[in-house]
Every structure is written in structure tokens, then in C-alpha cells.
Amino acid sequence: MKHPIHRRSSLFLALLLPATAASAADNLAAHQHGHGELSLAIDGTRIDLLLETPAHNLLGFEHAPQTEAQRQALARVKAWLSETPLVNTASASCVIREGSVHQIQGVHGADEPHDHDHDHDHDHDHDHDHDHDHDHDHDHDHDHDHDGEAHEHHHSEFEVSQTLDCPELADTDELTTPLMTDTEHMDELSVQWAGDRGQGATRLTGKDRRITLGR
């Protein structure tokens, strides 16, 4: 499902357009459960970031909350995304100056009805002069338009943007992220960055939380 990127996010993401081929390949994994994408634009002690991830990676489900436990889980995740810098220095000096959390809901496949057409001609001619001529032509016109029964796949994504102030950023070439350690279903995180330190990309898996920037 396509959705508009917010203007501020699109401005800093424009810096990342000439990113590496590996990062471009990662973008093809749109809405892949277990996979998220984190983009960083670095300018002095400021970091603008954008996280795009299926809701499943953070919640364990993508449909609208149906139970009180699911509603509470959604509230906790949104609060965590609003209050937690998604990258930080080793001394945790980064502070969120601006941020937004958007959950985008969509349904895939609902506009593709399943049509089943069966044509059977029923024409039974029985000649009982010890000559049995059986001509079976089945003519059943069954038009099943399963508009309401189409297989609908509910997709939900989080788009999170943050502007961070990181006073100690100039003194380090390494950032950390809690996305691999503090979430249950994030198996892989593609990270790309651009700014006054050049540009680069990496892929985190398992419990890896370190992002090494080039100087």
C-alpha cells in the first residue's frame, strides 16, 4: 500500500536517494514481516530519522485491536515510539526534539473478487430400445462473486519520524538502536544514513544494536 511520506521526512530522505545498491535492494522488501527500515540524516549534532516497519514487528499483529490486551499493547508501543530515541550514543545523550508516530492501515486483495464460472449443460436423452444413448451435457451457470468473501489481508505499518539532538555525536562514530533488542518480532533492520559524515548502509540481525558510521 502506498502512502504519502510527510514533508519533513521526505526532505531528509532526499539525501539518501544515492544510497548504496545494498540499501536499494533492501527497499524491495516492503512490508516483509520481521524486516524494518531505518533512515538517518546527520547534520552536526542533529539526527533526523525515519523508521518504516510492519506493525507486526512491534505488536505481533496488524489488524485493529480486538481485545483489551491488544489495545493496551498498541498504546504501549505508541508511547515507546514517542518517548524513546530510536538511535542513541553510547552514553544515551540524544534527546527527542520533534517526533511523530503514524500507523497506516490497509487491506490488500479486497478489490480482487473470486469469480467461479461453471457451465454444465443438462441434456439427458435416453432411448430404451436396448440402445442406450447417453448424452450428458451439463449446463449449470454458477456465478459466484465473492466480493464479500475475497481473501483480505490486513496490513498495518508504522512510520515514525524523530529529530534528535545528540550533543556527543561529534565525539563518536558509533550509534546504538533499541529496535533489535527491545522488540519481539524485529528480525532484521536495514539502516542507511547520509550527512556530513558521508553516506553508508548496514543491516542488523539478531540482537545486534550497533551502527558504525563512517567519518
C-alpha positions as CSV (number, residue, x, y, z in Angstrom):
1,M,0.0,0.0,0.0
2,K,1.4,3.4,-0.9
3,H,1.1,6.2,1.5
4,P,2.4,9.8,1.4
5,I,5.7,10.4,3.3
6,H,5.4,13.5,5.5
7,R,7.1,16.6,4.1
8,R,9.8,16.9,6.7
9,S,10.7,13.2,6.3
10,S,10.8,13.5,2.6
11,L,13.3,16.4,2.7
12,F,15.9,14.5,4.7
13,L,15.2,11.2,2.9
14,A,16.1,13.0,-0.3
15,L,19.7,12.9,1.0
16,L,19.6,9.2,0.9
17,L,18.5,8.7,-2.7
18,P,22.0,8.0,-4.0
19,A,22.5,5.3,-1.3
20,T,24.3,2.1,-1.9
21,A,23.0,-0.7,-4.1
22,A,22.5,-2.9,-1.0
23,S,20.2,-0.3,0.5
24,A,18.2,-0.1,-2.7
25,A,17.8,-3.8,-2.7
26,D,16.5,-3.6,0.9
27,N,13.8,-1.2,-0.2
28,L,12.3,-4.1,-2.3
29,A,11.4,-5.8,1.0
30,A,8.5,-3.5,1.6
31,H,6.1,-4.9,4.2
32,Q,8.0,-8.0,5.0
33,H,7.3,-9.3,8.5
34,G,10.4,-9.3,10.6
35,H,12.1,-6.6,8.4
36,G,12.2,-2.9,9.1
37,E,14.0,0.1,7.5
38,L,15.7,2.9,9.4
39,S,17.0,6.0,7.5
40,L,19.2,8.7,9.2
41,A,20.2,12.2,8.1
42,I,23.0,13.5,10.2
43,D,24.0,17.2,10.4
44,G,26.4,18.1,13.2
45,T,24.7,17.1,16.5
46,R,21.3,16.7,14.9
47,I,19.8,13.4,13.6
48,D,16.6,13.2,11.6
49,L,15.4,9.7,11.3
50,L,12.6,7.7,9.7
51,L,11.5,4.2,10.7
52,E,9.2,2.2,8.5
53,T,8.1,-1.2,9.7
54,P,5.1,-3.5,9.5
55,A,3.1,-3.2,12.7
56,H,3.6,-7.0,13.3
57,N,7.3,-6.4,14.1
58,L,6.3,-4.2,17.1
59,L,2.9,-5.5,18.1
60,G,2.7,-9.1,16.9
61,F,-0.5,-8.4,14.9
62,E,-1.6,-6.0,12.2
63,H,-5.4,-6.0,12.4
64,A,-7.3,-3.4,14.5
65,P,-7.1,-4.2,18.2
66,Q,-9.9,-6.6,19.2
67,T,-9.2,-7.2,22.9
68,E,-8.3,-5.0,25.8
69,A,-4.8,-6.6,25.9
70,Q,-4.3,-5.7,22.2
71,R,-5.5,-2.2,22.9
72,Q,-3.0,-1.8,25.7
73,A,-0.2,-3.3,23.6
74,L,-0.9,-0.7,20.9
75,A,-0.9,2.1,23.5
76,R,2.4,0.9,25.0
77,V,4.1,0.7,21.6
78,K,3.0,4.1,20.5
79,A,4.2,5.6,23.8
80,W,7.5,3.8,23.5
81,L,8.0,5.1,19.9
82,S,7.1,8.6,21.1
83,E,9.4,8.7,24.1
84,T,12.4,6.6,23.1
85,P,15.2,7.8,20.8
86,L,15.4,5.1,18.1
87,V,19.2,5.7,17.8
88,N,21.5,7.0,20.6
89,T,25.1,7.5,21.6
90,A,26.7,5.0,23.9
91,S,26.2,7.5,26.8
92,A,22.5,7.9,25.8
93,S,22.9,11.7,25.3
94,C,20.3,12.0,22.5
95,V,17.1,13.8,23.2
96,I,13.9,13.9,21.1
97,R,13.2,17.4,19.9
98,E,10.4,16.6,17.5
99,G,8.6,13.4,16.7
100,S,5.6,11.8,15.1
101,V,4.1,8.3,15.1
102,H,1.8,7.3,12.3
103,Q,0.0,4.0,11.9
104,I,-1.1,3.3,8.4
105,Q,-3.9,0.7,7.9
106,G,-4.7,-1.0,4.6
107,V,-6.3,-4.1,3.1
108,H,-4.8,-6.0,0.3
109,G,-6.8,-8.2,-2.0
110,A,-10.3,-6.9,-1.2
111,D,-10.7,-5.5,-4.7
112,E,-10.0,-8.8,-6.4
113,P,-13.2,-10.8,-6.2
114,H,-13.1,-14.6,-6.7
115,D,-15.3,-15.4,-9.7
116,H,-16.1,-19.1,-10.3
117,D,-18.0,-19.9,-13.5
118,H,-19.2,-23.5,-14.0
119,D,-21.1,-24.2,-17.3
120,H,-22.8,-27.6,-17.3
121,D,-25.4,-28.5,-20.0
122,H,-28.0,-31.0,-18.7
123,D,-29.4,-32.7,-21.8
124,H,-30.4,-36.3,-21.0
125,D,-31.7,-38.4,-24.0
126,H,-32.5,-42.0,-23.0
127,D,-33.6,-44.3,-25.9
128,H,-34.7,-47.5,-24.2
129,D,-34.8,-49.8,-27.3
130,H,-31.9,-51.7,-25.8
131,D,-29.9,-48.9,-27.4
132,H,-28.8,-46.6,-24.6
133,D,-27.6,-43.3,-26.0
134,H,-26.5,-41.2,-23.1
135,D,-25.7,-37.7,-24.0
136,H,-24.7,-35.8,-20.8
137,D,-24.3,-32.1,-21.3
138,H,-24.3,-30.2,-18.0
139,D,-25.4,-26.6,-18.1
140,H,-25.2,-25.1,-14.7
141,D,-24.5,-21.4,-14.7
142,H,-23.0,-20.6,-11.3
143,D,-21.6,-17.1,-11.0
144,H,-20.1,-16.8,-7.6
145,D,-19.0,-13.3,-7.0
146,H,-17.3,-13.4,-3.6
147,D,-16.9,-9.8,-3.2
148,G,-17.6,-10.1,0.5
149,E,-15.6,-13.3,0.7
150,A,-12.5,-12.2,-1.0
151,H,-9.4,-13.1,0.9
152,E,-8.5,-9.9,2.6
153,H,-5.0,-9.4,4.0
154,H,-4.9,-6.7,6.6
155,H,-1.7,-4.8,6.6
156,S,-0.7,-2.1,9.1
157,E,2.6,-0.2,9.1
158,F,4.3,2.3,11.5
159,E,6.0,5.3,10.1
160,V,8.0,7.0,12.9
161,S,10.0,10.2,12.4
162,Q,12.2,11.8,15.1
163,T,14.5,14.8,15.2
164,L,17.2,14.1,17.8
165,D,19.7,16.4,19.5
166,C,22.8,14.4,20.3
167,P,25.5,16.7,22.0
168,E,28.1,14.0,22.0
169,L,27.6,12.9,18.4
170,A,30.8,14.6,17.2
171,D,32.9,12.5,19.6
172,T,31.7,9.1,18.4
173,D,31.4,7.1,15.2
174,E,29.0,4.6,16.7
175,L,25.3,4.7,17.5
176,T,23.0,2.1,19.1
177,T,19.4,1.3,18.4
178,P,16.9,-0.4,20.7
179,L,14.9,-1.8,17.8
180,M,16.6,-5.2,17.7
181,T,16.7,-5.8,21.4
182,D,13.5,-4.2,22.8
183,T,11.1,-5.6,20.2
184,E,9.9,-9.1,19.9
185,H,9.5,-9.6,16.2
186,M,12.1,-7.5,14.5
187,D,14.5,-10.0,12.9
188,E,16.3,-7.7,10.5
189,L,16.8,-3.9,10.3
190,S,18.2,-2.2,7.2
191,V,19.9,1.1,8.2
192,Q,21.1,3.8,5.8
193,W,22.5,7.2,6.6
194,A,23.7,10.3,4.9
195,G,25.1,13.7,6.0
196,D,28.2,15.4,6.9
197,R,30.0,12.1,7.5
198,G,29.2,10.8,4.1
199,Q,26.7,8.0,3.5
200,G,26.5,4.3,4.1
201,A,24.3,1.4,5.0
202,T,24.3,-1.7,7.2
203,R,22.0,-4.5,8.1
204,L,21.4,-5.5,11.7
205,T,20.2,-9.0,12.7
206,G,19.7,-10.9,15.9
207,K,20.4,-8.8,18.9
208,D,22.9,-6.5,17.1
209,R,22.3,-2.9,18.1
210,R,25.4,-1.1,16.9
211,I,25.6,1.2,13.9
212,T,29.1,2.2,12.9
213,L,29.2,5.5,11.0
214,G,32.0,6.5,8.6
215,R,34.0,9.6,9.5
